[in-house]
């Protein structure tokens, strides 16, 4: 539907490439939009702006046994193990942690939700120019159910 709307706005043929039109409209493609939504919900859950049932699924990796590891101070989220790889990695606790851990620090360290959304959209829109983003290949894989 998104591609059809962009084709209508720019009067493109069905055989024309749509990526340039989406970039000029400042729209994210569907896989990046899914990543955007999951990242925003995870940010809201970490900053007590989400419902309680979502906040219980996010936990920072501050386990006492990791005191001498880099992950103890990185602020990454714990990614729970999954039994079913097709269904389990779509769960919010897994998907949210994987998305947030894959984002750069300048995005995750945003002081407010509006700043986070701006930085995240800028980060994801820069990925549109690459055929397969090098730092987020698994995100596009799981978002294309």
ABEGO torsion letter per residue (X at the ends): XAAAAAAAAAGBBAABBAAAAAAAAGBBBAAAAAAAAAAAAAAAAAAGABBAAAAAABBBBABAAAAABAAAAAGBBBBBBBABAAAAAABAAAAAAAAAAABBAAAAABABAAAAAAAAAAAAAAAAABABBAAAAAAAAAAAX
